[in-house]
């Protein structure tokens, strides 16, 4: 994760990964169970 954050910082991106602010994690459980979690990315550097 640290390498990903450093590469994003070198490219001038605001967040780690692809500079996306929101993400979604989806999990499938037994039967017809579906769980989803909405994630929000933190900035690479603190805003001052």
N, C-alpha and C positions, 0 to 999 in steps of 0.2 A: 504494500500500500504506500509505503514511504517513497519508493521509486516512482510509482504512478503520480504521486503528488509533486515530486520534483520535476518530472518531465512536463507535467501540466504547467507548472510555474515557469519553466524555461520557454514554453510556447506562448506564455502570456495569457493562459486561460484562467478564468476566475475560480473554477472548482476542479477537483480531481476528475480524471476520466475524460469525458468528451465535452466538458464545460456545460453540462445539463444541470438545471437547478432541481428538477423533480425526477423521481424514479418510482418504480412499482415492483414489489416482490410478490409473486403468486405461488401458493403452495396447494397441492392436491392431497387430500387425505383419504381415508377409507370410506367406501360408499360414495356419496355424492357431496362430500365435504370440500369446500373451496375457501381458502383464506387469502386475503390480499392485504398488503401493508403499503401505505404511501410513504415514501421517504423524501426528505429534503436535504440537499447537499449543503455542507458548510463551506464558506469561502476558504481558499488556500491561506490567505493572510488575514489577520484581524484588521477591520476597518477602523482607522483612527481619525 
